[in-house]
Amino acid sequence: MGQNSLMTSDLLHAYSLGPQQLADAIADMTPEEIDAQPIVGQWSTRQVVCHIVDFEPIYADRMKRVLVEEQPRLIGGDPDLFAKGLGYERRDLENELALMSAVRKQMISILSDVDESAYNRTGLHSADGPLTITQLLTRITNHVPHHLAFIEEKKKALRGA
């Protein structure tokens, strides 16, 4: 196995851990804590989870299109518009986590089955320019840990820690 294959394998493994990391982060929270906004100007934990999950199928679509199309256009999305218009405050977190898990399982199956060179294919993002499969996968993999820090910050604010 070459160096790129090891890197890809590690990245896919990290990607696979996201749904459980997110589930673990909220497992000890009460429904009131999930919906609280203890930090002015920041989303509730429910809204954060919905935001994370809403971008899962978007990134899956981007990666699929980059795999099969020649430099497809990848349209950006405004997280605040999603939060405002997609009922984040009413969505069921079990459904959200199930969707995230299903999307990631499917993408791991797809990405595990492509030639290593496919990870260098690019799409053209409307704001960020050319992005490879590796860059897209890295971004969505890092999306969960990035937001876990905000969830932990909310928990500390709520619990006075």
C-alpha positions as CSV (number, residue, x, y, z in Angstrom):
1,M,0.0,0.0,0.0
2,G,1.5,3.3,-1.0
3,Q,1.7,6.5,1.0
4,N,-1.4,8.0,-0.7
5,S,-3.4,4.8,0.0
6,L,-2.5,5.0,3.7
7,M,-3.5,8.7,3.8
8,T,-6.8,7.9,2.1
9,S,-7.4,5.0,4.4
10,D,-6.8,7.2,7.5
11,L,-9.0,9.9,6.1
12,L,-11.9,7.5,5.4
13,H,-11.5,6.0,8.9
14,A,-11.7,9.5,10.4
15,Y,-14.7,10.3,8.2
16,S,-16.4,7.1,9.5
17,L,-16.1,8.2,13.1
18,G,-18.1,11.5,12.6
19,P,-21.6,10.3,13.4
20,Q,-20.6,8.5,16.6
21,Q,-18.5,11.5,17.7
22,L,-21.5,13.7,17.2
23,A,-23.9,11.3,19.0
24,D,-21.5,11.0,21.9
25,A,-21.1,14.7,22.3
26,I,-24.9,15.2,22.8
27,A,-25.7,11.9,24.6
28,D,-25.5,13.4,28.1
29,M,-27.5,16.5,27.3
30,T,-31.0,17.1,28.4
31,P,-33.7,18.2,25.9
32,E,-33.6,21.6,27.6
33,E,-29.8,21.8,27.1
34,I,-30.1,20.7,23.5
35,D,-32.4,23.6,22.7
36,A,-30.8,26.3,25.0
37,Q,-28.7,29.1,23.5
38,P,-26.4,29.9,26.4
39,I,-24.0,32.0,24.3
40,V,-25.6,35.1,22.8
41,G,-25.4,35.1,19.0
42,Q,-24.7,31.3,18.7
43,W,-27.0,28.5,17.7
44,S,-28.4,25.9,20.0
45,T,-26.9,22.4,20.0
46,R,-29.9,21.2,18.0
47,Q,-29.3,23.8,15.4
48,V,-25.6,22.9,15.3
49,V,-26.5,19.2,14.7
50,C,-28.9,20.1,12.0
51,H,-26.3,22.3,10.3
52,I,-23.8,19.6,10.4
53,V,-26.2,17.0,9.0
54,D,-27.6,19.4,6.3
55,F,-24.1,19.6,4.7
56,E,-23.6,15.8,4.7
57,P,-25.7,15.2,1.6
58,I,-24.4,18.4,0.0
59,Y,-20.8,17.1,0.3
60,A,-21.8,13.6,-0.8
61,D,-23.3,15.1,-3.9
62,R,-20.2,17.2,-4.6
63,M,-17.9,14.2,-4.2
64,K,-20.1,12.0,-6.4
65,R,-20.3,14.6,-9.1
66,V,-16.6,15.2,-9.0
67,L,-16.1,11.4,-9.4
68,V,-18.3,11.2,-12.5
69,E,-18.3,14.6,-14.2
70,E,-15.5,16.7,-15.7
71,Q,-14.8,19.6,-13.3
72,P,-18.5,20.1,-12.3
73,R,-19.6,23.4,-10.8
74,L,-20.1,23.1,-7.0
75,I,-22.5,25.6,-5.6
76,G,-21.9,27.0,-2.1
77,G,-24.6,27.2,0.5
78,D,-25.2,29.8,3.2
79,P,-25.5,28.0,6.6
80,D,-27.5,30.9,8.1
81,L,-30.1,30.7,5.3
82,F,-30.4,26.9,5.9
83,A,-30.8,27.5,9.7
84,K,-33.4,30.2,9.1
85,G,-35.5,28.3,6.5
86,L,-35.2,24.6,7.3
87,G,-36.9,24.3,10.8
88,Y,-33.7,23.5,12.7
89,E,-35.5,24.2,16.0
90,R,-38.1,21.4,15.3
91,R,-36.1,18.6,13.8
92,D,-35.6,15.2,15.4
93,L,-32.0,14.5,16.3
94,E,-32.4,10.8,16.0
95,N,-33.4,11.2,12.4
96,E,-30.6,13.7,11.8
97,L,-28.0,11.3,13.2
98,A,-29.4,8.4,11.2
99,L,-29.2,10.4,8.0
100,M,-25.6,11.4,8.7
101,S,-24.7,7.8,9.4
102,A,-26.4,6.5,6.2
103,V,-24.8,9.2,4.0
104,R,-21.3,8.5,5.4
105,K,-21.7,4.7,5.1
106,Q,-22.7,5.1,1.4
107,M,-19.8,7.5,0.7
108,I,-17.3,5.2,2.4
109,S,-18.5,2.4,0.2
110,I,-18.2,4.5,-2.9
111,L,-14.9,6.1,-2.1
112,S,-13.3,2.8,-1.0
113,D,-14.1,1.4,-4.4
114,V,-12.4,4.0,-6.6
115,D,-8.9,4.1,-7.9
116,E,-6.5,6.2,-5.8
117,S,-6.1,8.7,-8.7
118,A,-9.8,9.6,-8.4
119,Y,-9.0,11.5,-5.2
120,N,-7.2,14.0,-7.3
121,R,-10.2,14.8,-9.5
122,T,-11.5,18.3,-9.1
123,G,-14.7,20.3,-9.1
124,L,-15.0,24.1,-9.3
125,H,-16.6,25.5,-6.2
126,S,-18.5,28.8,-6.6
127,A,-16.5,30.5,-3.9
128,D,-13.4,28.4,-3.3
129,G,-12.3,27.5,-6.8
130,P,-10.9,24.1,-7.6
131,L,-11.4,21.4,-5.0
132,T,-10.2,17.8,-5.1
133,I,-12.1,14.8,-3.7
134,T,-9.4,14.7,-1.0
135,Q,-10.1,18.3,-0.1
136,L,-13.8,17.8,-0.1
137,L,-13.5,14.7,2.1
138,T,-11.1,16.4,4.4
139,R,-13.5,19.4,4.8
140,I,-16.5,17.3,5.7
141,T,-14.5,15.0,7.9
142,N,-13.2,18.1,9.9
143,H,-16.7,19.6,10.0
144,V,-17.7,17.5,13.0
145,P,-14.7,18.2,15.2
146,H,-14.9,21.9,14.3
147,H,-18.5,22.0,15.7
148,L,-17.9,19.7,18.6
149,A,-15.8,22.5,20.2
150,F,-18.9,24.7,20.0
151,I,-21.1,22.1,21.6
152,E,-18.6,21.6,24.4
153,E,-18.5,25.4,24.9
154,K,-22.3,25.4,25.2
155,K,-22.3,22.6,27.7
156,K,-19.7,24.4,29.9
157,A,-21.8,27.6,29.7
158,L,-24.9,25.7,30.7
159,R,-23.3,23.7,33.5
160,G,-21.2,26.5,34.9
161,A,-18.0,24.7,34.3
